[in-house]
Amino acid sequence: MSHLLNVSDLQIRFHSRGKANQVVHGIHFSVDAGGHTVAILGESGSGKSVTCMALTRLLPEAPICTVSGEILFEGKNVLQMDRQTLRSVRGHGIAYIFQEASASLNPVFTVGYQIAEAVQLHRPDSTDVRGRVVELLELVGIRNAAQRYKAYPHELSGGMKQRACIAQAICLNPQLILADEPTSALDVVVQRQIMQTLRQLQIGLDATVLLVGHDMGLMAQFAERVGIMYGGKLVEVGTVSDIFRNPQHPYTQLLISSIPSFETRGDFKGIPGVALSLLDPPSGCLFHPRCPKATDACAQREPTLKELSSGQWASCLLHEEEHDATAS
């Protein structure tokens, strides 16, 4: 079965002062069509957002940034598309919900104008564009949509701005929605409302959603499969059930243990050490300086992503040693 999106050996490097800093290290993943939801989770700085931006070539171009590998959308390589083809894919095929709604909306234009502009740009023959935009605003749960059409971004609350960004993203009925931390800077009640709205729209459009975030508890309620990133690498991939019930990578285990629980109120757990510096990454496994299960081999050998059980993959030398011991 062909995938809607297939990413192979994706590598991203930023160049500064004559040095190439690699922020994504040859990751592989695929996303199917038909209303699926996949989440990429991890700490800030793990490479989630730059991976998501690379999928539609939103990163700066060379010599500032170089992206290599293969990004196939409906069998066509996004990295090799000309500007006109790429423009047709953005919006129609792949839509993007940016992390910061306040930054993604232009403060000098009304919300309605910005959404209408996207419709007119891609569908110049459209009639009653205003009516279509008002319909979209109502669809994402904005009350008094006809009045909000004329509102400027600063006149809307954080949740309403995020809803307006979602309306802008779905205005062309995309097949794939990239949602980069769509609930950041929102309170917990609004977070859940936004995610429920996104889920309802996904069902209506039969679109696939790729979620990016670090709130494991929230994302796990809406995703089917999860990829855990650390230091620009996928360290574990599996279904939500497998990842949360039987995490195999020490980083995943620590992430899950850090989720607040009603059963252990006041007992907050964190991950030891500090986040990885991509300017000076450690040798071997990138997580070994912070890993409570690290061995001497972890500082010398780089683990590879291997399938441990059906559909669950992990990148950890501990599992390789277990496999070698079993084989011998």
N, C-alpha and C positions, 0 to 999 in steps of 0.2 A: 504494500500500500504506500502510495506517495504521500509525503508530508506537505502541509501547507507552508511550513517554514523549516528549513534544515540548515543548521549552522555547523560548519566543519573547520576545525583547526583555526578558530578565530584568535588573532593576535593583535593587540593594540599597543602602540608605543607612542609616547610623547617625547619630543626632542627639545632639549634646552641646554644651552651653553656647550654644545658639541657632544652631549651625552644623550643616549636613548634610554628612557626609563620605561620598562615594560609594565603595563598595568593589567593586561589580560593575557594569559598564557595558554594559547592553543586549546580553547574549550570547544566541546562538541555537545549539541543538543538539538532536538527536533520538537516541533509542535504540530499537532494534527488539526484539521479543520473540523467544523461541526459542533461548536459550542463548548469546547474544552477550556479549562482554566489551569494554567501552569504558573507557579510562583518561583521567583529567584530571590532567596533570602540570605541575609548575612549582615555583619556589622557595617557601619559607614566606612567607606574607603576600600571595600572589598572588590570593587569593580562592577557592581551591578548596573549602575546608571550608565556608565560609558559603554557597557555591553549593549544595553537597550538602545542607546543613541546611535551606535554603530549599525544597527539593523536597518535604519533608514538614512544612513550617511549624514547624520546631523553633527558629527564631530568636525573640528577644524581639519583642513586638508594639509597635505605635505607642503612645506617642511615642518610644520608644527606637530602634526600627528600623522602616523601611518597605520593603516588597517590592512591586514592581510588575512588570507584564508578564503572561505567560501560561505556566502550567505544566499541561499536559494529560497526565493519566494515564488511559489507555484512553478518551480523548476527553473527559474531565471535568476542569474547571479546579480544581486543588487549592487555589488562592488564594481561590476562591469557595465552597468546601465549608463546610457547617455542621459543628459539632463532632462530631456523631454520625456523619456520613458520613466525615469525616476520620479518626475513630477506627477505623472499619471498614477504611479503606484502609491505615492503619499496621499492619504485621504481616502481614495477609492479602495485600495487594497489594504494598506496599513495606516492606522490612525494612532496618534500619540497624545496621551494625557500627561502633561508635564508635572514635575514634582511640586513646583511652586506656582499656584494659580495667579497670585498677585504679580509675579514676574512674567508670566506667559501672556497675560492680557495687556494690551496697549492702553495706558491710562488716558490718552487724549481722544480715544474713540469710544463710542457707546458699545455696550456688549452686543446689542442687536446688529450693529453695523459690522462688527468683526466676524460674527457668525455668517451673516449674509454675504460678506465678501468671499468667504471660502466657497459658499454655494455657487455664487455667480462666476467665480474664477474657473471652477471645474465644470460647471453646467451653465454655460452662457445662455442657453435657450430656455432656462427655467422661467416659469411664470409665477406670480404671487410669491416672491422670495420672502417678503416680510411675513406672510401667513405661514410659510414653512418654518421660519425661525421661531415665531411665536409658538407653533406646534411643538418644536423641539424643546423650547424652554419649559413648556407644560409637561412634556414627556419626562424631563429630568427632575420634576418636582418643584419647579419655581412657581410660586403663586403670583397672581396678577401679572402674568407673562407679558401681556400687551404693554403694560406700563414699564416693566423691567427691561423691555426691548430698548427703551430710550435712556436707561440708566448707565452711568459710567462705572467702571470697576470699583472705584473707591466708595461708591454708594451701596455696595453689596457686602454682606457678611462673608467671612471666610468660606463657609459651607456653600453659600449661593455662588460665589466665584468659582468654586470647584465644580459645581453643577453646570455652570455656564461653559466651563472648559470641556466637560463631558459632552454637552450639547454640540459644541464645536467639533469635537472629535467624531461624533456619530452622524454628522450632517450628510455624509455621502454613503452611509450604510457600509462601512468597511468590513472586511473579512477577519482582520486581525487588529485587536486593540492593544497597544502597548501602554500600560498604566504604571508610570514611574512614581511610586509612593503617593498614590492619589489621596491619601488621608493625612499627609504630613501637616503639622501645625494646626490640626483640628482637635477638638475635645472628643472624648471617647464616644459620646452619644452621637455626635455628628459623623464621626468616623464610620460607625456601623450603618447609619442612614445612607451615607455615600456609597458604601460597599453594596448595600442592598439595592440601591438604585442602579448601580453598575451591573449587578447581577440580573435584574429584571430587563434591562436594556439588552444585555448579552443574549438572553433567551429570546427576546423579540426579534433580534437581528440574526440569530443563529451564528454569532461571531465567536471567535476564539479570543481569549484574553490572556496576555502575558503580564503578570503582576510582578512588580519589583518593590521590595520593602525590607524592613528589619523587624517589624512587629509580627513575630511568628504566630502568636495566638490568633490575631485578627486574620492574617492571610490564610492560615490553615483552615479557617471556617469556610473559605470560598474556593480554595484551590483543590485540584484533584492530584496533581503531581507537584513535587517540590525539588528544586535544586538549591543546594547550600554552597555559597561561594565564600572563599577566603583567599586573600592575596591574589586576586585575579584568576583563581582556579576553581573549578567545580570539585568540591571534596566529597560530596554525597548527593545522590539522586535517587528518588524513589516515590512511591505513592505517599500521600499524607498519612495514611494508616501505618505504613511501614516505618516512615521517618519518626513519627511521634511515639509509636509503641516499641520500636526496636531500633533506635539510632545506632549506627555502626561506627561513625567517626567521632573521636573525642571532642572535636569542635562542635559538632551537632549536639552531642550529649550535654555539653556545657551551655549551649544556647537554650536548650529546652529546660534545663534545670534553673536557668535564670528567669524563667517566666513566673511572675507572681502567682501564688496559689492561695485560695481561701483556707486550705487545710493547714498551711504553714505561715500564718500571718506574722509579719514582722521579721521573718527569716528571709532576708534578701541575699541572693547569691549572684556572684558575678564571675567573669572570666579573668583569671590572673594575668598580670602583665599589661602591656599597652598594645594598641593596635599596630599592625605591621607597617613599617616604613618601606614604601616601594623604592625609595631612593637608595636604600642600603638593605636589601633583603638578605635573610640568613641563608646559609647553604642547606642542602638536603630538603627535608620537609619544611615548608614555610611556617607551619604552626608549632614546630617542636619547641621553640623557646617558651611558649606559654602552655604547653601540653603536660598535664600531670602524669601521663602514661608514656612519655617519651623515653626512648632508649638511646644508647650511643649511636646506633645505626641511623636513627632519625636525623642526626646532624650531618650525615654523610651521603645518604641515599635519598633520591627523590621518588616518592611513591607515585604509582599510576592508578588511574580509575579502573577498578575491576568489578565485575558482577559477582556479588556474594550470594545472592539468591535471586529468584525470578523477579526481574524488574527493579532490583535494588542494587545500586552501585556505590562503592566507597573507595577513597584514595587514602590508604593508611598502611604503613609497613607492618603494623601488628597483625593485620589480616594476611599479609603476604607470608609472614613468618609462620602463622598457624597453618596456612595452606601448604607451605614447604614441609612442615613437620608432619602433617597428615600424609603427604605424598611419600615421604621417606619411610 
